[in-house]
């Protein structure tokens, strides 16, 4: 368990990272070991390092849920079922348990943690990090290649200084490999259902954005792009992929002379820019 000095240290780091965001420097913690805990799953688990206990949350990936004791977990199970094109939700929980067992196996040997102690929302006081296993591979990449995780969640530059958009491209390649090999949960995916379930997800997201505009009093633009230099936070949040934090980052980086200037906003790489670009414009 953490002593009072550790708690004070982590709280201090949390305050720093809450203002510095993901730009805070990663530190390495060597010879970490996995702690057997009933709440462990594929992307979130307890570890012991340097005599301290930490609750880690992996960057970049999301493993299937292992239970459905809360509405948030049920909603995520439905979302994961849609992502993988599964005929029912039972496979989601089953492969969530498989991911948990896989992580327990590959972390049986001491491993290295890279973290800036950035806090992760959700269950307990988790912190984001990268895990490099004893064979020198990142756990996130292993999980995607084995078909035990989807590419989803918080991103950042990795310990080697590789930008998040490049890491996302590599993970996408590993996901394609898993899909072609019918690895892990992909072996139970139904191609026809994959399309229909994802279309269902898109329609719900569109309805949610419309409702958000109505509640906020933002008029429907009828598909008209937003002015990148004048749109307010709520307007920017009507664009898929832009939440409150990203909207504020976009506003803080003004003025923009080109749509491509969005690349200077931390968290926006070429892939995300491609998604945002059709929905914004510059009014000179």
Secondary structure, DSSP 8 states (H G I E B T S, - for coil): ---HHHHHHHHHHHHHHHHHGGGS--EEEEEEEE---TT--SSEEEEEETTEEEEEEESSEEE--S---SHHHHHHHHHHHHHHT-SSSHHHHHHHHHHHHHHHHHTSS-EEEEE---EESSSSSEEEEEEE-TTS-BHHHHHHHTT-EEE-S-----TT---HHHHHHHHHHHHHHHHHTT-GGGGG--HHHHHHHHHHHHHHHHHHHHHHHHHHT----TT--EETTT--HHHHTTSTT--HHHHHHHHHT---SSGGGGGGSTT--HHHHHHHHTTEE---
